[in-house]
Amino acid sequence: MKRLKILRRWFARKFGFARLLCLALLIGLAALRIADPAPIEELRIRTFDAFQVIEPRVKTVRPVTIVDIDDKSLAKFGQWPWSRNQVADMIINLTQLGAVVVAFDIVFSEPDRLNPDAVASTMRYLDEVTRSRLRALPSNDQILADAIKRSRVVLGETGLAQVVADLDQTLPLTGIASLGADVEPGTFIYDWPGLLRNVRVLEEAAAGRGLISIHTDRDGILRRVPILMMAQGHPMPSLTLEILRLVTSTPTILVKMETAGIKSIGVRGLEIPTDLKGRLWIHFAKHDPDGFVSASDVLDGSVPPGKIAGKLVLIGTSAAALNDLRTTPVSATMPGVEAHAQVLEAALTKSLLSQPFYGPALEYGAALLLGLLVIAFAPSLGPISLVAVGALFASLLIGSSWYFYTRQQLLIDFTYPLLSTTVIYLTLIFTSFVREQAQRRQIRSAFSQYLSPALIEQLAQSPEKLVLGGEEREMTIMFSDVRGFTTISESYKRDPQGLTTLMNRFLTPLTNAILARKGTIDKYMGDAIMAFWNAPLVDHDHQLNACEAALDMLERIDVLNQQREIEAKMAGQAFIPIHVGIGLNTGICVVGNMGSDLRFDYSVLGDSVNLASRLEGQSKQYGFPIIVGSKTAMAVKDKLAILELDFIMVKGKNEPEVIYAIAGREDTAQSESFQRLRNLTIEMLACYRSRDWEGALDAIERGRRSEDGHALQSLYSLYEARILDHREAPPPQDWNGAFALLTK
């Protein structure tokens, strides 16, 4: 009785309110992570901040030098902006010292106020001779442009919160191309409504141009920077990405896309992982004074040559009065130009941080596993053991996250699974753990006596695995393909977008016809479609539905051709109609999830699939758009117009197959003309297979003279050619009338 009582109490606790509540809480916490409200994101990014504070990036090389318009330079040469002549001198000196690229974290959006013509127009008490001489001098902007032309210079541009002027389409923009999912990068990246550019003469002289705009997180800390942004309707690289493009001599920046967003952005020899919005995490190093040189030292020629030679040079400011200071995880005040330098250094030394696409899956998996372990085992552990296990779990989470950061440069957030597990643990504490220690020991004793170790292990791990494989089932398989698609595609040689539109126009109605008849689309193969019936849902009329779908497809293609013919006439273009060939076959197949444990598709395999594909390839030869195997034909013979075509031996198969054409629906089957043609075809085939060549030719001739004989012209010509061959080289004595297809 005592043992039974203990068991009842153990089961009540095992499957009681506490565990149900914790399971619901586990689901709720997962939903909270998916929603990712500000406090959750703040906790995550603050953890990443702590990692960078504890172990910032260590500089092993210094590929970047910052020319700093610092307080010393302002004291010597006056307030900013300086004359463009001085900026030109700075570029000339840097180029002579061996700078690889010179980039400006500055925008020269207005003409120099010290241009000679501006001085001549605004200065009082000048005589006309002096004014004329001033106006004859080259502008300071032109002098700067000439210096830019003689070097490799990237100019900074900035995004604006509103449009201030129409975008000059004649000025150069960097080429951006995307690869992967059929979505535009602009859908995901940060979008600046306006764009502030440099004066025209400078833009035209520069080798590159990039956005210097930096967007901080909600708390004002700079952690992530977008390296691709939209500005006034155009995708534009950041200053750092444009520098990398120029250094690697890449003509076009390549953006790799996924359905959910951006995967990476690349230039020649360098692929930069980003988040889905095209942002990358800056792997900060501590402030390095050795990476800076004063602009005044560059202008007066006192900078050490080793600071510039072979370096990427960024020109910016650290002067507090110029208000370009940022807060970062490792520094309360960092010049904006240094943030650009940090990105360049991390990219060039392959030490960028990134959040991998599988990161959220790891987080959810860890939270689920630990949550289930806590729910399963926490009530069975004593206080000391539970604290020890909790400390172990926390150490594993933090240690794993630290390992990924320090060894792989990956940011894997384990604050969420730690928080989730802690909340569940505290819930269990308040609902089931506050009980008498003696009773807990009794429950643990009962637990260990009545559950096997194998079951305990199974409950602890709760694996969820994708089961690959399938089941055998009779199915009807369809293959369809566009006849002469190469000719059609050649007419769109100069209009690839038009070809894509055309493919969508004919694939959409064909797909709709299949789906309307209970079919399943297996895959698209260019202009071809593979589909099947009777899976995953059972369809007792799968043969008929497949044939009806094929007829529907032909009708919809006819409608499309009529529309395209009208459009071609209106546009004064040549019209090339679309013709579709369809193969159908019924047989036993294997259907199910097929692939690897990472990627799989619901698909079908079997000889019947192969035969359907080969039948589709023969539709043009026989002159009928729909060719079906014998099992399919026999299942629909009472409801559709079927016509026997041939007895073929398919390459790779041992048994011959009778194949048929679907000529129409029941009204066609009942028509006198079809009945007459079918009887003549049966007569022709009987004579042909019995070696009565004259009788077969006579049936062919009578068929041609019939009212609708033109519909079988290709079939008649095919058999005429065969008969002529057989007359010259008679088939062997054991010939059964089968014709061997030479190709698959």
N, C-alpha and C positions, 0 to 999 in steps of 0.2 A: 504493500500500500504506500509506503513511504517513497519507494522508487517511482511508482506510478504518479504520485503527486508531484515529484520533482520533474518528471517528464512533461506533465501537463503545463507546469509553470514555465519549463524551458521552451516548449513550442509556442506558448503565448508570447513569450519575449522574442522568440526567433522570428515569428511572422506577425508581430504586433504593430501597434500604432507607430512606435518609434522608427522602425525600419521603413515603413511606408512613407512616413513623413520625410525621412532622409532621402529616400529615392525621389520623391517629388521635389525636394530641395535641390538634389543633384541635377535634375532636369531644368529646374528654374535657374540655377546658377549657370548652366550651359547656355540657356537662352540669354541670360544677362551678358555673357561673354560675347555672344554673337552680336547683340545690340551695341556692345562696347561703349557704354556711356563715358562721359568725361572723367569721373573718378577712377574707373577701371583703367582707362588709357593712361591717366596721370600716374597711377601706381606702377604701371608697366614701364613707362619711359623714365620714371625716376629711378627704377632699378637699373636700367641701362646707363643712366647718368652715373650711378654709384660705381658701376663697373669701370667706366672711363676715368673716374676720379681715382679709383684704386690703382688701375693699371692703364694709363694712357698709352697711346702709340709711341713707340721709341723710334726716333729718327736715326736711321743708319746712313742715309745719304741726304743731300740737300739739292734736289733738282730745281728748286724754285728760289728766287731771290725777290724780295719786296723792296721796291724803291719808294721810300716813305716821304710823303709831303708832311713832314713833322713840324713841331713847333720851332725847331732850329731853322728849318728851311723858310718858314713863314717870317721868322724874325729877320732873316738875311735878305729875302727877296720880296717881302711884302705880302699883303693879304692875297688869298686866292679868290678869283682865278688870275693866274699869271698871263702875261703875254704869250700868244701862241709861238712866238719866236723862241722863247725860253723852253717851251715844251718840245719844239723841233730840235733845239740844241741837245735836250736830254735824250731824245731818240737817236740822234746822230752819235752821241758819245757812247750810248749803250750798244749800238750796232757795231761801232768800231772796237768796243771791248769784247765782242763775240757773243752777244745775247742771241739765243736761238729764236725766241719770240718775245715781243714786247706787247703786253696787254694792259689796257686801261680800265681800272675800276672807277671810271669817271666818264661822264657824258658831256661832249662839247656840242650842246644843242643850239647854241646861238653864235652868231659871228663874233669874232674878237672885237671888243669895244675899242681896242687900240689899233685897229686896222687903219692904215694911212688915210684912206678915203673917208673913214668915219671921223678921224681927227680933223681932216680938212673941212669937213662939213659942220663940225660942232665947235671948234676953237675960234674964239673971237680975235679980232685985231690982226688977222693974218692978211698980208697982201695977196693979190690974185696970183702972182708968180709963184709964191710959196705954196698956195693952195693947189695950183696946177702940178707943181712938182710932187707934192704929196700924193695927189690922185694918180700920178703916173707910176708910183711905186707898187710893187706886188703886195697883195694883202698878206697879213700874217697867217690867215687860214691857208692860203696857197703855199706859203713857205712850209707850214706844218704838213700839208698834204704831200709836198715834194719829199719831205723827210720820211713820211710814212711809206711812200712808194718805194723808196730805196731800202726799206727794211721789211720785216715780216711783223705786221702790227695787227692786233685784234682790238677793235673798239668796243667799248661798253655801251649798251642801250638799256633802257629801263622801261618796265611795264607801268602803266598808269591805271588808276581806278576809273577813269573816264576818257573818252576820245576827245583829244584836243585839236586834231587836224586829220584830214584824210591821209591815208597811207600812200606814200609815193611809190607806185608800182614799178617805176623805172629803176629804183635803187636796188642793189643786189640783196638777195636773201640766201641763206644756207639751205641746200637741198636736204630734205628729210624723206626717207622711204620706210615703209613698214613691211613686215614679213610675219606670216602666221595667221591667226584668226582674222576673219574678214570684218574687222572693226577699225575705226579711225582712232589714232592716238589722242586726237583732240577731245575725244569723249571723256577721257580720264584725267588729263593733265590740268594743272592750274591755268586758269584763263584770265589774262589781263585785258580788260576792255580796250585800253589805249596803249600806245607805244610812243616813247620819246626817243628819237634818233638823233644822230649827230648831223651837223650841217653837211649839205650835199657833197662839197668838194672833199671832205674828209671821208665820208662813206664810200665814195667812188675810189679813193686811193687805198683803202684798207684791204688787207688780205683776208680778214674775217671780222665777224661781228657777233656778239652774244649778249644775252641779258644779264645784268648785274643785280637784278632784283632778288632779294632774299626774303623768304616768307617764314617767319618764326612760328613756333607752336603757340597754343593758347596762353601759356604762362609767360610768353615773351622770350623763351630760351631757344637758341638756335641749335637744333639737333639734326634736322633733315633739310636738304636743299633739293629743289626740283632742278634737274639738269635738262629738262625739256618742258617748255611752256607754250601756251597760246598767247599771242599778243596781237590785238586788233585783227583777229581772224586768221592769223598765220602761225604755224608751229615754228618755234625758234629755240635754238640751243642756249644753254647758259654760257656765261663767259668761259668757264672751265672746260665745258664740253667742246666749245669752238676752238679753244687752244689745243686740246688733244686732237681734234680733227685736223687742224693745220699742221701740227707736229708730225702726225702719221700720214700726211698727204692723202687724206681720205676725201674723195669728191662729195660723197653723200653719206649722211649719218643714217644708220640702219636701226630701226626700232622693232624688236621682236615682241609680237602681240600674243596674248591669250584672250579667251573669251571674257575673262573677268577683268582684264586690264593689261598693263605693260609688264613684260617679264624682264627684259634687259634692253640696254641701249649700247650700240657698239660703233667703234671706228676700227680702222684697219689694225688687226693684231691685238685688239683690246675690247673685251665685252664687259660692260659695267652692269652688275645686277642692281635692280631698283625695286621699289615696292610697286604696287599696281597703279599708282599715280605718277610714276616716273620720278620718284624722289629717291635719293640715296642717303644713308646714314653717314655722317661725317665721323671718321675715326680720328678723334682729336689727339694731337700731341701737345705737350706743354709749350707755353710761349717760349720762342727761341729767338733771343735778340740777335744772334749771329745770322739769322735769315733776313735781317733788315739792313738796308743802307739808306742814308739820308739823301733826299733829292738834291740838297745843296752840295753834297760831296760829288754827286754825278755831274752837276753843272760846272763845278770848279775843277773837275778832273782829279780829285784826290781819292776816289774810291779804289780799293785794291782790285786789280784786274781779275783775280781769282774768284771774286764775288760775282762776276758777271759772265765770264767766259763759259760757254756751253750750258747756260742756265735759261730757264723760262723766267722772264722778268715780269712781275706785276707792279703796276704803278697805282698807288692809292694813298690813303692818308690815315694816320693815327692821331692827328690833332683833335683834341676834344672839341674845339670851336667849330670844326667841320662836321661834327655829328654823324660819324660813321662808325660807331662802336656797338658791339653786340655782346650779349650775355650767352655763354656757352656752358656746358657741363663742367668744363675744366677751368673756366676763367670768368670772373665777373664782368670784365670788359676786354673784349677782343676786337681789334679793328676788322671791319668787314672784309678788307682786302686779304687779311690773314686767313679768314675762313675760306676764301677762294683758294689760297695757297695750300691749305690743309687738304682740300678735296683733290687738288692736283697731285700732291705728294702721295696721298693714300692710293690714288688710281695708278700712278706710275710705279709705285713699289708693291702693287698688288696686295694692299692691306686694307681694302675697303670693307666696311661692315655691311651686312645685308641680313634681311629677314627672309629665310627660304620659304618657298611656297608650301612646304610641308610643315612649317612651324606651327600654324594653328592646329593641324592634325595631331602633332605631338602634345600640344597643350591639352586639347580635348581628351586625348587618349590617357595622358597622365592623370588628369582630373577624374576621369571615369574609373580608371583602374584603382587609384588610391581611394576614391570615394567608396567604391564597392568593397574594397578591403576593409576600410574603416567600418562600414555598415555591417559587414559579415563578422569581423573579428573583435571590434572594440568592446562590445558587451562581455566578451569572454576573457578579456585581459584584466589583470589587476592594475591598480594605479601606477605602480612603479614600472611595470612592463609597458603599459600604454604610453607613459611619458617617454620611455626609452625608444619604443617603436616610432612615436611621433617625431622625436629628435632625429632618428635615423632617416625617416621619410624626408624631413626638412633638409637634412644634410645632403641626401641624394638629389633633391630638386635643385638646391642652390649649387651644389657641386657640378651637376650636369650642365646647368646654365653657364657656370663659370668656365667649364671646359670648352663648350662651344664658342664662347667669346674669345678666350685666350688662344685656343689652338686652331679653330676653324674660321675665326672672324664672323661668326654667325650669332645673331641675336635671337635666342630662344627664350620666351618669357615663361617662367615657372612661378611667377607670383600668383597667377590665376589658379593653377591647380593647388598651390599651397593654401591660398585663401579659401578655395572651395572645400578642400579637405578639412581645414581648420573649422569652418562654419559647420560642416557636417559632424565633426568631432564634438564641438561644443553642444550641438543639438542633441547628440546621443548622451552627452554628459547630463543634460538637464532632463532627459526623458527616460533613460534606462540605466545609466551608470550609478545614479545615487540610490543605491540599495545596500543592503547589509552585506559586508564582505563575506560573511559565512555563506549566505545564500548564493553569492556569486561563485564561491568555490564549489558549491554543490552543482550549480548549473554547468560549470566547466567540467566537473567530473562526469556528469551525465552526458555532456556533449562528446567527451572523448570516448565514452563507452559505446555509444549508439550510432556514431557516424564513422565510416571507414576513412582512412587517410586519403584514399583516392577521391572520394566524394568531397572531402574538405578542400583538397587541392583544386578540384574542378570548380567549386563554388568560389574559391579565392581568385582564380585567374579569370573566369568568365570570358573565354576567348570568343570573338566574333570573326568567323572566317568566311570568305567567299568560296562557295563550293563550285568548282568548275566541272564541266562535263555536260551530259545531256541525256535525252531519251529517244528511243526509236518510235517513229510515228509515220503513218502514211500521209504524205503531203503533196501538194501541187506546187511546182516551182515555175517561176516566170523569169525569162530574160528578155529585155527589149533593148533595141539599139536603133540609132538614126542612120538611115541609108545615105551614103554620100556626104557624111558630115564633113569630111576633109574639104570637099568643094565649097560647102557653105562657109566653113571657117576661113578659107582663103579669101572669100569676099569681104571678110571683116579684118583683113590683115592690118589695116590702118586704124581700126576701131575696136580694140580689145574689150572696151567697156560695152560696146554694142553687142559683141559676141556673148559676153556674160549675161547681158539682159535677155538675149534670145534664148540662151540655155535655160534661164529661169522661166521664161514664158512657156517653153514646151515641157519642161520637167514638172512644173506646177500642175497643169491639168492632168498629165499622165499619173502623177502621184495621187491626186485627188480621186481619179478613177479607180485606182487600186484600193485606196483606203475606203472608198464608198462601198466596195464589194468585199469588205472584211479581210483585205490583204494586209500583209506586214512588209514594210520596206526593209530589205536587208542592207542594201548599200547602193550608192551611186558610184558609177565608174565612168567619169567624164560625161558623155551624152547617153550612157547606158544605165539601165535600172535592173537590179535584181530584187525579186519579191517572192513571197511564199504565202501559202494558205494552210489553215488547220494548225497553227501555232502562233502565239502561245495559247490562244483560246481555241477550243474545239469547234470545228466547222464541218458539219456532216455533208454539206453541199460544196466542198472546197473546189471540186473540179468544175462545176457549173459556174461558181462565183469567179473563178480565175478566168474562164473563157468569156464570161460576160464583161469582166473588167477589160480584157483585151479588145473586145468589140467597142466598148466605151472609149478606150484610148484612141482607136482609129477615128471615131466620130469627133472626138475633141481635137484631134490633130487636123481634121478637115476644117473645123471651125476656125482654128488658128491660121491655117493656110489662107482661108478666105480673107481674114482680117489683114494678114501680111501682104496679100496681093493688092488689096485696096491701098494700104500704106505705101507699097512700092510704087504704084501708079501715081499717087499724089506727090511722091518725092522724086519721080522721074528716074527710079532705079530699077535694075533688073530684078526679077522675082525668081527665087529658087525655092520650090516647095519642099517641105519636110515630109519624108516618108519613113515610116517606122516598121522594123521587122520584129516579130515577137515569137518566142519559142516557149511552149508549155509542155510539162511532163509531170506525170504522177508516179509516185513510188515510195518505197520505204526509205526514210532519211533519218539522220541523227540531228536533233535540234537541241540547242541549249546555249549556255554561256560558254564561249570558247575564247581562249587567249591565255594571257599570263595572269599572275596574281596581282599585277599592277594595273593591267588594262585588258579588258575583254569585251566581246560583243555577243549579242544574242544572234546566232547564225545557224546555218544548216549545212550539212555535208552529206555526200553520198553519190552513187552512180547516177541516180535520177537527176541530180543537180547538173552533173556534167552533160547528160544527154539533152536537158533543156537548153543549155548554153549552145550546144552544137546544132540543135534544131533552129534556134534563132539565126544562126549563121547561114542556114540554107534557104531562108525565106525568099531572098532575091532570086535564087536559082530556079525555084519552082513557080515563081510568079504570084505567090500568095503571101500576104503580110503576117498571117497567123498560122504557124505549123505546130501540131501537137503530137504527143506520143499516143500509142494505142490505148493505154489505160485511161488517159484523159478523154480520148475520143469516145470510147465505149460507154463512159459514164454520162456523156451529154448527147449521145446520138439521137435520143428521142425528143430533145428540146432545141437543138441547134442544127444548122445545115453543115454537115461534115462531108468531106470528100477525100477518099483514099488517094494518096499521092504516090507512095513508093514503098518498097521493101528494102531497107538499107542495112548494111553492116557498118557500124560505127567503129572507127579506129580505137583500139583499146578494149573493145567488148567482144565476147565470144558469140553471143546470140544476136540474130538480126532483129530489127524492129520495124513494124508497120507504122508509117507516119501518115497523118491526115492534115487537111487544111480545114480551118473554120471559115466557112464562106458567108455566114450570116446567122440570123436568128430563126425562130420557128417559121415566120412568114416566108422567108427565103426557102427554107427546107420544103415547104408545101407548094411552092410555085412549080408550074409545069416546066418552065425553062430549066430550072435547076434539076428537076427529076430527070429530064431528058439528057442533060449534060452528065449527070452522075451515072446514068445507065451506060452512056457511051464510054465514059471513063472506066467503069467496071469491065465493060467488054474489051476495051483496049488493053487493060492490065492483064486480063485473063489470057488474051491472045499472046501478049508479050511474054508472059511467064511460061506459056506452053510452046514457045518458039515459033508461033504462027506469025511471022513478021508481016506477011501480006494482010492478014486479018487485022493486026494492030494498026497498020498504016491506013487501012480502009476506015476503021473506027475514028482515027485521028482526022481524016479528011471529012467525014460526015460531021464530026464535032465542029470543025472549022466553018462548015457551011451553015451550021445552026445559028439561031438568032443571037445568042449570047456567047458564041464560040470564042470571041476575042478575049474573053476573060481567062481562057485556058491556053492562050497562045504560047506563053513561056513553057508550060508543061508539055504541050504538043511538040514544040521544037526540041525540048530536052529528050523526049523519047524517040523522035525521029533520028537524032544524032546517035543515040545508043543503038538503034536498030541497024543503021548503016555500019556502025562498028562491028556489030555481031554478025552481019552478013559477011564482012571481010574476015573476021576472026571469030568463028562460032565459039560460044561458051562451052566449058567442059560438060561431060555427060551428067555429072552430079549437080549441075547448076540448079539452084532452087529459085531463081528469079531475083535474088538479092543483089543490090548494087553497093559496092564498097566505097564509102567516103574516104578520100585520100587524105583529108586534113581533119584536124580536131576542131 
